[in-house]
Amino acid sequence: MSDDDPIRVVVADDQQIVREGLVALLGLIDGVQVVGDAGDGGQVLALLDVVPADIALMDLRMPGTDGIEATRQITIRHPDVAVIVLTTYADDDSIRAALRAGARSYLTKNASRDQIAAALRATAQGQATFDPEVSQRIVSGLRPTASGWHNPDRLTPREVEVLRLMARGMSNRDIATTLFIGESTVKTHVNNAFAKIGARDRADVTRYAYRQGLTEW
């Protein structure tokens, strides 16, 4: 996808008036092209089988195949299509399920047109975007709470957060966006954490996070 190509978006929402509103809103954003819309997860999967797209803008609570399962299937069947969740729900279970299914970004329906536009552009470039409330919930969920974890390598709380986001596959830029810190600060935490745990690469970090039970999210 070149910088001159429009971002091709499929909209999935079971409420027709919401879906039509989103299609109209996206039509006002420069560089965005709506290539289809669907009322449930099954329809969006069928649509993606025949219509090239870059992003699926996905509601979660839909009849039939819901947004979580649709996201999981898109990740498997159409790995080049990124999923942005756009939902009313920002509870821990919904966020966790969506991210585990493969959603790249997560917004609530309180998002403005500018926020949705920014999320589309960032996601099309391979970055993650989260609603501020969602980011805070992710950060809160990242803090180790298990009484059995004794932090054998004396990681700081921020280093733990960075490691766990790395284990989720996030880039340094994604981590910086999620934690509201600079990318250079993320690099510093990464280097310090690598030295403490003896990691050579991100695969080592993922293995460490699983061994230490730091992968709830």
C-alpha positions in Angstrom: 0.0 0.0 0.0 1.6 3.3 -1.1 1.0 6.7 0.5 -1.2 7.7 -2.5 -3.5 4.7 -2.2 -6.8 5.1 -0.2 -7.2 3.2 3.0 -9.9 0.6 2.1 -12.3 0.0 5.0 -15.1 -2.5 5.7 -17.5 -1.5 8.4 -19.2 -4.2 10.6 -22.0 -3.2 13.0 -25.3 -4.9 13.5 -27.2 -1.6 14.0 -28.1 -0.3 10.6 -28.4 3.4 11.6 -24.9 3.2 13.3 -23.5 1.4 10.3 -24.9 3.9 7.8 -23.6 6.8 10.0 -20.1 5.3 10.1 -20.1 4.8 6.3 -21.2 8.4 5.9 -18.6 9.7 8.4 -15.8 7.7 6.8 -16.8 9.1 3.4 -15.8 12.6 4.7 -12.3 11.5 5.6 -9.6 12.2 3.0 -7.7 9.1 1.9 -10.3 6.7 3.1 -12.6 4.5 0.9 -15.4 2.4 2.3 -15.5 -0.8 0.2 -18.3 -2.5 2.0 -20.4 -2.9 5.1 -21.8 -5.8 7.1 -24.3 -6.5 9.8 -22.5 -9.3 11.5 -19.3 -11.2 11.7 -20.3 -13.8 9.1 -21.2 -11.2 6.6 -17.9 -9.3 7.0 -15.9 -12.5 6.5 -17.9 -13.3 3.4 -17.3 -9.7 2.2 -13.6 -9.9 2.8 -13.4 -13.1 0.7 -14.3 -11.1 -2.4 -13.5 -7.5 -1.7 -9.9 -6.3 -1.1 -9.6 -4.2 2.1 -7.0 -2.9 4.5 -9.0 -2.4 7.6 -12.1 -3.9 9.2 -13.8 -1.4 11.5 -15.5 -4.0 13.9 -18.2 -3.8 16.4 -18.0 -6.6 19.1 -21.5 -7.4 20.1 -23.3 -8.7 17.0 -25.7 -11.7 16.4 -24.4 -14.9 14.9 -20.6 -14.6 14.5 -19.7 -11.8 16.9 -16.8 -9.4 16.5 -14.3 -11.4 18.6 -14.7 -14.5 16.5 -14.8 -12.5 13.3 -11.5 -10.8 14.3 -10.0 -14.2 15.0 -11.0 -15.5 11.6 -9.8 -12.4 9.8 -6.4 -12.8 11.5 -6.2 -16.4 10.1 -7.9 -15.9 6.7 -7.0 -12.4 5.8 -3.7 -11.5 7.7 -3.2 -8.4 5.7 -6.5 -6.9 7.0 -6.1 -5.1 10.3 -9.0 -4.9 12.7 -9.9 -1.8 14.6 -12.5 -2.5 17.2 -15.2 0.3 17.5 -17.5 -0.6 20.3 -19.6 0.7 23.2 -17.8 -1.7 25.6 -14.4 -0.9 27.3 -14.5 -3.6 30.1 -11.5 -5.7 30.8 -13.0 -8.9 29.4 -13.9 -7.3 26.0 -10.5 -5.6 25.6 -8.7 -8.8 26.5 -10.7 -11.0 24.2 -10.4 -8.5 21.3 -6.6 -8.2 21.6 -6.1 -11.9 22.0 -8.2 -12.5 18.9 -5.8 -10.2 17.0 -7.3 -6.7 17.0 -4.7 -4.1 16.2 -6.5 -1.1 17.7 -9.4 -0.5 20.0 -11.7 2.5 20.1 -15.0 3.2 21.8 -18.0 4.8 20.1 -17.3 8.0 22.0 -14.4 8.5 19.5 -14.6 11.7 17.3 -14.2 11.7 13.6 -10.7 13.0 14.0 -9.8 10.2 16.4 -11.2 7.6 14.0 -9.3 9.1 11.1 -6.1 9.1 13.1 -6.7 5.5 14.2 -7.3 4.4 10.5 -4.1 6.1 9.4 -2.0 4.8 12.2 -3.3 1.3 11.9 -2.8 1.3 8.1 0.9 2.0 8.9 1.1 -1.0 11.3 0.7 1.0 14.5 -1.7 0.3 17.4 -4.2 2.9 18.6 -6.2 2.8 21.8 -8.9 4.9 23.3 -7.5 6.6 26.4 -9.8 4.7 28.7 -8.7 1.4 27.0 -5.0 2.4 27.3 -5.4 2.9 31.1 -7.2 -0.4 31.5 -4.4 -2.2 29.6 -1.7 -0.5 31.7 -3.6 -1.4 34.9 -3.9 -5.0 33.7 -0.2 -5.2 32.9 0.9 -4.6 36.5 1.9 -7.9 38.1 -0.5 -8.7 40.9 0.1 -12.4 41.4 1.4 -13.0 44.9 3.6 -15.9 43.6 5.7 -13.6 41.4 8.8 -12.4 43.2 10.4 -10.4 40.4 13.7 -12.3 40.5 15.5 -10.0 38.1 14.5 -6.8 39.9 12.7 -5.3 37.0 11.1 -1.9 37.6 7.2 -1.7 37.2 7.7 0.2 33.9 10.1 -2.4 32.6 7.6 -5.1 33.4 4.9 -3.2 31.5 7.2 -2.8 28.5 8.2 -6.5 28.5 4.6 -7.7 28.6 3.6 -5.4 25.7 6.7 -6.7 23.8 5.5 -10.3 24.5 2.2 -9.3 22.9 4.1 -8.4 19.7 4.0 -4.6 20.0 6.7 -2.5 18.4 8.5 0.2 20.4 6.3 2.8 18.7 3.1 0.9 19.7 4.4 0.6 23.3 5.1 4.3 23.5 1.6 5.1 22.3 0.0 2.8 24.8 2.0 3.9 27.8 2.0 7.6 26.8 5.8 7.9 26.9 8.4 8.7 24.2 9.8 6.0 21.9 13.4 6.8 23.1 12.2 6.2 26.7 10.8 2.8 25.6 14.2 1.9 24.0 15.9 2.7 27.3 13.5 0.4 29.2 13.9 -2.3 26.6 17.7 -2.1 26.8 17.7 -2.2 30.6 15.2 -5.1 30.8 17.2 -7.1 28.2 20.3 -6.7 30.3 18.5 -7.7 33.5 16.8 -10.9 32.1 19.7 -11.8 29.7 17.5 -11.6 26.6 19.1 -11.5 23.2 15.9 -10.8 21.2 12.1 -10.5 21.4 11.6 -14.2 21.3 13.6 -14.5 24.5 11.3 -11.8 26.0 8.2 -13.8 25.0 9.6 -16.9 26.6 10.5 -15.0 29.8 7.0 -13.5 30.0 5.4 -16.9 29.8 7.8 -18.5 32.3 7.1 -15.7 34.8 3.3 -15.7 34.2 3.3 -12.1 32.9 1.1 -12.7 29.9 -2.5 -12.2 31.1 -3.1 -9.6 28.4 
